[in-house]
Amino acid sequence: MPHHNLSFTVDDDIEVPDPVSGEVWTVGAVILNRNGEAFAHKRSPDRRLFPDAWDIVGGHVEAGETVLEALAREVEEETGWRLTHVRRFLGTTTWTGDDGGGLRHEADYLVDVDGDLDHPRLERSKHSTYDWFGNDNLARLKENRRPGEFLIHDLIARAIADRLDES
């Protein structure tokens, strides 16, 4: 992967996929607040892909971008916050959306951000609301998803559990 000037730090052991030409890649950021709750926003009901479903911050890796550059851009675009540190690689998944866009590869990370966590700047045309999720309300992340479509729920549950194990 080319090393560009990054405005954030990355732990040394972080895995960063190097997308192969022709593959479609996305990135996801799990952001925890000081209480250990994870941020998620709900996709607008008129969205083509996963309408009215909870989602983490993220999106497509654009041509010429590295995975981590896309991560930083998506955090800023979707919340107004600034990526400051990539703490942990949460894994890579492959999935096929309900939009006919084919197979995607997704790299997800636990990250730190700078900004007012109580007031994200949502892209209202894309996300209708947001919330912070802890063990007591994780089940809400399964809203409007069929069994087997619990990627966001499972990813956030794992990030929260890992954080509790570290405490």
Salt bridges, closest charged atoms under 4 A:
ASP11 OD1 - HIS85 NE2 2.74
GLU23 OE2 - HIS105 NE2 3.88
ASP55 OD2 - ARG43 NH1 3.19
GLU62 OE2 - ARG73 NH1 3.60
GLU65 OE2 - ARG73 NE 2.59
GLU69 OE2 - HIS4 ND1 2.35
GLU74 OE2 - ARG73 NH1 2.96
GLU77 OE1 - ARG73 NH1 3.20
GLU78 OE1 - HIS41 NE2 3.23
ASP99 OD2 - ARG48 NH2 3.86
ASP99 OD2 - ARG104 NH2 2.75
ASP112 OD2 - ARG87 NH2 2.20
ASP114 OD2 - ARG82 NH2 3.90
ASP116 OD2 - HIS119 ND1 2.84
ASP118 OD2 - ARG34 NH2 3.81
GLU123 OE2 - LYS126 NZ 3.76
ASP131 OD2 - ARG140 NH1 2.53
GLU143 OE1 - LYS42 NZ 2.89
GLU143 OE2 - ARG140 NE 3.90
GLU149 OE1 - ARG145 NH2 2.89
GLU149 OE2 - ARG146 NH2 2.79
ASP154 OD1 - HIS153 ND1 2.87
ASP162 OD2 - ARG88 NH1 3.85
GLU166 OE2 - ARG88 NH2 1.93
